[in-house]
Amino acid sequence: MIMSKNKEDNSFTSHFVELRSRLIKSLIFIFIIFIASYIFAEKIYFFLVEPYAQAVREDGIDRRLIFTALHETFITYLKVAFFVAIFLGSPAVLTHIWKFIAPGLYKNEKKALLPYLIATPILFLLGGMLVYYLVMPLAIKFFLSFETSGQINSLPIQLEAKVNEYLSLIMRLIFAFGLSFQLPVILNLLARIGAIDSLYLKQRRKYFIVIIFAAAAILTPPDPITQIGLAIPLLILYELSILSVKLTEKKNKDA
């Protein structure tokens, strides 16, 4: 009994040490990316501002981004570096998590989980690309449509966007879309453990539609462009999730 307990304690200690080691390696990797990102923060900043520049390039108005506090640009560059570090460091963190749990899994369990670990960063990247190339340009043009030219007895209403607010918006949207695009992964994992099935998802489709639009309203600014831009892809992913859950059920039945 005592020897068995000692073995269990030693096993727990070794697992804890390995987990701590992998967490430290992940944090070091993210910190290195953070330092490198801060060095190139200005170039990353220009990349993130490009959707705004493209949207206003041909409107005939001399546009600019402003900052109203002495430290605002410095803080903005720190935010950009942290954003890039998390964005690029996530695959490394997932890899360390996989290496930690993989030795305790059977071969069929490894085979089942590996596609989800691969799909997670890919779906996150797709969500970010949707924001960068489609949602942000449309949203910017929508907001600019509320500008007015000056009349004889009135002042013009013209956008002068702040650096910090614009970058906070686009980074928040990239994270919101990236996380929301994990819906198929979550639903398929729930199907694998038997918590849900394709019939459950079909019968409760109308409730999920309401939840999706509510989540889109919470995660995005209060404008129809970004809300619909998030809700419609999520509805498509939900329907694709039903098909993938069906395939999972078929594979489990064949097995």
N, C-alpha and C positions, 0 to 999 in steps of 0.2 A: 504493500500500500504506500509506504513512504517513498520507495524507489519510483513508483508510478507517478506519485505527486511531484517528485523532483524532476522527472522527465517532462511532465506537463509544464512546470514552472520554467524549465530551461527552454522548452519549445516556445512558450509565450514570450520569454525574454528575447530569444533570437528573432522572432517575428517582429517584436516591437523595435528592436535595434535596426532591422532591415527597413521597416517602415520609416523610421526616423531618418535613416541614411538616404532613402529615396526622396523624402520630402525636402531634405537639405539640398540634395543635388538639383531638384526641381527649382527651388528658390534661388540657388546660385545661378542656374541657367537663365531664369527670368530676370535676375538682377543684371547679368551680363548683357542681355538683350535691351534692358532698360537704359543702361549706360550708352550702348551703341546707338539706340534710338534717340537719346537726347543729343548726341553728337550730330546726328543727321536730322534733328527735329525740324529744322527749317525746310528741308526738302520734303519731309513727310507732310508738313503743314501745307506746302504748295500742292501736294497730291490731293489732300483732303479738301482743299479749297477749289479744286478744279471744277466740280459740279456747279458751284456758284458762278465761277468765271465763265463757264460755257453757257449758262442760262442767261447771263446779262451781257454777253459779249456784243450782241447785235441790236441792243435797244437804244443806242445813240446817246446814252447818258454816261458821264464819267463816274464810274463806280469805284468804291473803296471799302475796305474793312477797317474799322477804327478800334482803338482801345482807349479807355477812359481812366485807367489807373496806372500808376508807374510800374507796378509789379504784374500787371495783367498778362503781358506777353510771356514773361518768365513762367508764371503759373500755367499758362496755356501750353507751353512747350513741355513742362513736366507732365501735364495730363496726356499730351500726345505720346510722350515716351512711355508712360505707364500703360496707355491703351494698346500700343504696339507690342509691348512686352507681354501683356496678358494674351493678346490675339495670337502672337507667334509662339508663345511659350506653352499654350494649352496642349498642342499635340505631344510635346515632351512630357508634360504632366500625365497625360493619358497613357503614354508609353510606359512610364514608371509604375503607374497603377496596374497596368496589364502585367508587367514583369513581376509585380508583387503577388498578384492573385493567381497568375497562370500556373505556378507549381502545385497549387492545391486543387486544381480542376482536372476532371477526366478529359480524355481526348475529345469526346463528343461535345463536352461543355465548352472547351476551348474553341472548337469549330463553330459553335453556335454564337459565342460572344464576340469573336474577332470581327465579324462584319459590322457589328454595331460600333465598335471602337473606330473602325475605318470610316463609317458613315457619319459619325458625329462631327469631326472637323470639316468634312466635305459639305454637309448641310449648313454648317455655320458659315462657311465661306460663300455658299450660294446666297444665303440670306444677306450677307454683307454686300455682295455684288449687286443684288437687286436694289438695295438702298442707294448705292453709289451711282449706278448707271441709269436707273429708271425713276425711283421714288423721289430722291432729292431734287433732280432737275425739274420734275413735274411740280413738286411742292413749292420750289422757289418761284417758278413762273406763276403759280396760283397766288402766292403771297404778294408778288410784284403787281398783280392785276389790281390791287387795291390802291396803288399809287394814283395821285391826281396831279395834273399840271396846274400851275397857279393861274387864277383868273384875276380880273381887275381888282376885286375886293376880297380876295382870299389868298392864303399862302399855299404853296404846293405841299403835298404829302409825298415824301420821298424816303426810301429805305436807306439807312446807313447802318449796316449790320456790324455788331461788335464781334471781334475776333473770338473771344472766349465763348460767347453765346452760340455762334455758328458752329464752332468745333465741338462744343458740348452737345449740340443737337445732333450732328451727324454721327458722332461716336455713340451717343445713346441709342440712336436708331439702328446702327449696325449691330450693337449688342442685343437690342430688343428683337430684331429680325433673326439674328443668328440663333438666339436661344429659342425663339418661337419655332424655328425650322427643325428643332429636335422632336417635334410632335410625332413623326413616324417612328423614331427610335423608341420613344417612351411607350407608345401604344403597342408596338411589337414586343417589347420586353414584358409588358403587362400580359400580352396574349401568351407568351411563352411560359409564364409562371401560372397561367390558368385564371388570372384575375378577370379577364374580359375575353370575348370572342367576336367574330365578325357579325354575328346576329345581334349581339349587344350593341355594337357600334351602329348598325343599321337602324335599330329600333329607337335609339336615342340621338339620331342625327340632328333633329330639330333643336334639342337642348345644347348640343355641341356648337351648333351654328350661333345660338345666342351667346354662349360662353366665348366663342372666338371673336365675335364683334365687340363684346364687352372688354375682352383682353386687349384688342386692337385700340379701343378708345382709351384705355388706361396707359398703355405702353407708348403711345404716339402723341404728338401735339394735337390740339383740338381743331384739326382741319380734316376735311373729307378725303383729301388726296392720300395722305399717309395712312389714315385709318383703313380706307379701302385697299390701298397698296399692300397692307399687311394681312387684312382679312381674307381677300380673295386667294392669295397663295396658300394660306392656312387651310381654307376650304378644299382646295385642290389636293393638298398634302393629306388632309383627312380622308378624302375619297381614295387616294392611293394607299393610305394606311389600311383601309378596309380590304383592298385587294391583296396587300402583302400579308395581312393577318390570315386571310383565306389560304394563301400559299403555305404559311407556317402551319396552319391546322392540317392541311393536306399532307405535308411532310411528316408531321407528328403521327398522323393516322397511318401513313405508309410504314413508318418506322415501327 
